[in-house]
Amino acid sequence: MKKARITVLSCACMIALSGCTASSENDVSAGLSTEPASDVVEALMPPNVKDGVTEPGEYEICVTFEWDPISGADEYEIYEESKYRDEDEYHEPVAGLISHTPQTFYVTGAQDDFDYRIKVRAYRGEGENRVYGEWSEYAYGSTYDKTDVSDADNETTASDPETEADELFAKAIAGEIIVNATYEDGTDASFYIPDLPNDPDDYECYGIGDRADLDNDGVKELIINGPYGGKYLDARNGKVYQLAEGEGTAGQLYHADYDGKTYICHVDNSHGGREIFLMDQYNGYGEIVHSTSLTAEYWDYIEFNADAAECHFGDEEISVERYIELRQEIFGY
């Protein structure tokens, strides 16, 4: 809503009904100017943000929100909330991650099925002199077609998560659906399980392994045996994803339980001078929610040397005795 400051001039004038001259009339009207004050500041209107448009991006599904420019605005502040498809409540943004842009559009997105809502407000000026307009109404968008998901949900209502995972893994093993995999740099590494090397005489071969709950969601993931510990696969939202894979002799894939949670680990204990156990705890959405490490360094020796080792658990330096206790408790040796 526009606000304006109006200057009111009060004049107490007594004019006789008879004998008024033209010059006196002109003097009075000159004092009642109707021109607006020159320093009136126009308020910033709230943007009318359109619901998001979904379209495929290079590495993820993008959701684009647009709005018309606001008169007098320098830039716009965007407040984004998101939730996983099956969640009821939206999550507030992480502190400090509210976005700003001079553009009249905003793009967000994900590889999985996420719902988004944003609100936008215009502002002008900088620092302490910044002036904000009012927030817009929320606009909504998703990385998936809700109609398709609704139909799929109706078909699988009677299925429990473990049964659904069984069916998805069976399809992936048969090559009917792809295993979605993306590296940290955004490179697509998706694959079909039957296309993996499977000659038993070849060290690089892969084979179907056990099932275990690796992400602490109560549903068992699928272990693909293979080089450097193989691959760990997760079934969720009608798809199969790669949670982790072996990363060479300095990153052997392993899983271990500690403090009531399962950790997916990358282990380097085959090189001289060090033992390194990197530990990541996942949730049911494929996200790392806690990371730590157990390390011992003894660079002047090839084999583990208790007298020379410097040991840490996370950021805390620990004794060699405590290191050996934790290594036995978590990794069994």
Secondary structure, 3 states (H helix, E strand, C coil): CCCCCCCCCCCCCCCCCCCCCHHHHHHHHHCCCCCCCCCCCCCCCCCCCCCCEEEECCCCEEEEEECCCCCCCCEEEEEEEEEECCCCCCECCCCCCCEEECCCEEEEEECCCEEEEEEEEEEECCHHHCEECCCCCCEEEECCCHHHHHHHHHHCCCCCHHHHHHHHHHHHHCCCCCEECECCCCCECCECHHHCCCCCCCCCCCEEEEEECCCCCCCCEEEEECHHHCEEEEEECCEEEEEEECCCCCCEEEEEEECCEEEEEEEECCCCCEEEEEEEEECCCCCEEEEEEEEEECCCCCCCCCCCCEEEECCEEECHHHHHHHHHHHHCC
